[in-house]
Amino acid sequence: MHHWTPRTTARSELAELLRDRYPDRAKAVGITIPELDAIAKYGREAEVADQTQKKQMARIAAERGAQKDLKIDVFAREDALRDRLPAVVRELWAANDRDSARWLSNLSFARYRFRELRPSESPMTATAASESADSCEGESKEAQTLRAVQRVQRADVQTRARGLAAFCRALLDPESAPILKRLTERGISPDDLHTLADDATRLAEMGRNELRAAEATAVEAEAVRAQLEVWRGVRRMMRKAVQGVPELEKKWAEC
């Protein structure tokens, strides 16, 4: 792929000099004005596209940095919330609030996928497998298949963030008031949960922020390619047109 370089702009500047100040020299060696216009035009377009691309890449880098900072912050607060849950469950059991204790114990704010275990990953040893063979004889094929799968937590950022947001909103439900009261006593208020839910949602909506090619890249490449096509056709004539004029020779050396 073609890219802008200082030579690209130097060719534009040389073409502009010949067109605007030395048209007779260009004509004398066989270069036409449309050819000089094209070299100048395409070189300037490539230069502008290169500058635009740099701005776009800087913006993309800033977005990536912002997403990284948000991810670190959100999951640090998620970790702090997780830290408090076992103690809250214990208090609920102690207070004989069994419904809330069971609800909090069973609720997960992570989503899961299932994958089938390879034989080498099976937690059962050969001995254990043989001992349980008799008990499995009456099981259906589907039941035996279920015994060979493992629950694996999905770790991608978007899934984790969506689950966290859903969990925080569930905690803010009026029915979760006993849990919320104990979390507040441990330093996590309803406002904290609201903010965490909103931030987790925002993180999930950002999607996978992969560094993509800036939109100006294609424009830059096409402009440089078009300039080179014209330039190569007139290069020998251009060399002769600049001879004897220091200003033109200096610019030629940059091309």
N, C-alpha and C positions, 0 to 999 in steps of 0.2 A: 504494500500500500504506500502511496506517495504521501510525503509530509512536507510542510513548509519548512524552509531554511532561509537564512539571510540571503543566500544566492537567489532565491525566488524573488525577493523584493528588489535585489540589485538588478535583475533582468528587467523588472518593471520600470525601474528608474532609468535605466539605459534606453529602453524603448521610448520612454516619455521625452528624454533629452533629444533623441534623434527626431522624433515626431514634431516636437515643439520648437527646437532651436536649430536643428541641422537636417531639415527634411531633404535638402538637395543632396547631401552626402548619402542618405539612405536610398534615394531614388537612383543615384549614380551607380550603386552596386547592385541594384535590382530588388531592394526591399520595398514592399508596398506599405502604405499608411494603414490599411486594415490589419496587416500582420503586426505592425507596431501597436495598434490599438488592442489587439487580442493579447499580446504578451503583457502589456501594461494592465489590462483589465483582469486577466486571470491571476496575475501575481498579487494584485491588491485584494482580490476576493479570497485568495488563500491566506493572506496575512490577517485579514479580518476574522476569517474562520478559525485560525490558530489562536487568536486572542480570545475569541468567544469560547473556544474549547477549554482554554485554561481557566476561564471563569466558571464554566460548568463543572469542571473537575474539582475546583476548589469548593464549590457548593456541595457537590456529592460527598467530598471528604468531610465537610462540616456536618452533613446529615448523618454520615456514618458515626462520627464522633458523638453526636447528640444521642443517637440510638444506643451506642455502647454505654454512655453515661447513664441513660435511663434504665437500661437492662441491669446494670450493676446496682443501682439504687433500689429498683423494684424488688429484685431477688434478695437483696440484703434485708429489706423489710419483710419479705416472705419468710425468710429464715428466722427472723425475730418472732414472727407470729407462730411459726412451727414450734419454736422453743417453749412457748407458754402453754401449748395445747395439752400435753400430758398432765401438767399440774392442774389445769382447769378441769379436765376429766376426773381426776382424783377428787377434787373438791365437790364436784357434782354428785359423785357416788357417795361421798361422806354426808352430803346434805340430803341424801335419799331422792335426788332428782334423777331417777333412772332413765326417764325418756330423753332428757337432754344429754345425759352421759353417753347413752347408746348412740344417739344421733351424731354426736361429735366424734365418737370413736369410729363409727362406720363411714362417716362422710369423708370423701377424698376430693381434694381439689387438683388432682393430677389425672389425666386421661391415660388410658392404657391401650395397648395393642397386644395381640396374642401371636406368638411365633412357636412353631413346633420345634421341640428339642431334637437335636441329633443324638444318636445312641451314645456317643462319647460324653454328651452333656447331661445325660440322665442322672438324677440324684440317687437312683437305686443301684446298688451293687448287684453283681450277678447272683450272689447268694440271696439277697433280699428279694430279687425278682423271682427266683425259683420258689422261694417260700410263699410268695404272694400269688403264685400261678393258680393254685387251686381256688383261691378266693376270687380270682378274676374270670374263672371259667364261665360263670353265669352272667357276666357282664355283656352288654351289647357291644358291637363294634364301635358305635359312637361314644359310649362311656369309656372304653379303653383308649380311644383317641384323646379324650379330654384329660385323661390321666397323664398323657405325654406332652402336655403343653405347659408353658410357663408364662406367668403374667409379667410383662415387661413394661416398665414405665416409659412413656414417650418423653423424650428429653428436648425436643425442638422448642425453641423459644416461644413461638406463637401458640402452640398447644398449652404449654406450661402457663403462659400469661393469661390465656382465656380461662383456664381452670382456676387460676388464682382469683381473677376478677369475679367469677361465679361464686366461689367460696366466700369471698368477702361480702358479697351482696346477700348471700344466704345467712350469714352471721348478723346482718342488719335487719333481718326479718323480725317482726314483733314476737314471733314464737321463740326466737333465740335469745330473748331478753336475759335469762339466767346466765347464759354463756357470755353475752356481751358485758354484763355487769362484772363478771370475774376478770374478763380481759381488760376492762377499764381499770380495775384495781391493780392490774399488773402493767399498766402504762400504755395500753393500746385502746384509744378512745373510738367512739363511733366516727368522729371526723377523720381519724387516722385510717379507718377501714374504708370510708368513702373515698378518700384520696388515693389509697392503694388500689382500690377497684378501678378508679378512673385511669390511673397511670398504667395499670396492667392492661387495660383495654386499649389504651393509646399505643402501648408497646406492641400488642398483638396486631393492631391495624397497620403498623409500619411495614409489616411483612419482612421478607428476607431482603435486607438492604445490601445487595451485592453491587460491587463497583462495576457499573455499566459503562459502555463506550459513550462518550459525550456525543450529542446529536450533531455537533459541528464537524465531527471527524470526517464524515462522508463528503461534506461540502468542501472541506480542505483538500482531501485526496483528489476529488474530481477537478478542482481548479488547478492544482499543481500538475496533474496529468495533462490537462488541456494546454497549459502554458508550455510544458515540455514538448508537446507535439509540434507546436508552432515554432518554438525556439530551435529545435533540432533541424528544422527545415531551412532556417535562415542563418544558422550559426556561422557558416563560412563567409557569407556576405557581410554579416555583422562585424567579423574580425577586420575586414577590409574597410568598413565604414568608419571605424574608430581611429584608424592609423593617422598619426600626425596631429591629433587634437588631445592635449594632456587631460582635459576634463573627461573626454570619452574613454581614453585609454585607462584612466584610473578606475572608472566605473566598470569597464570590461574586465579588469583584473579581479573584481569582486564577484564576477559571474561564474 
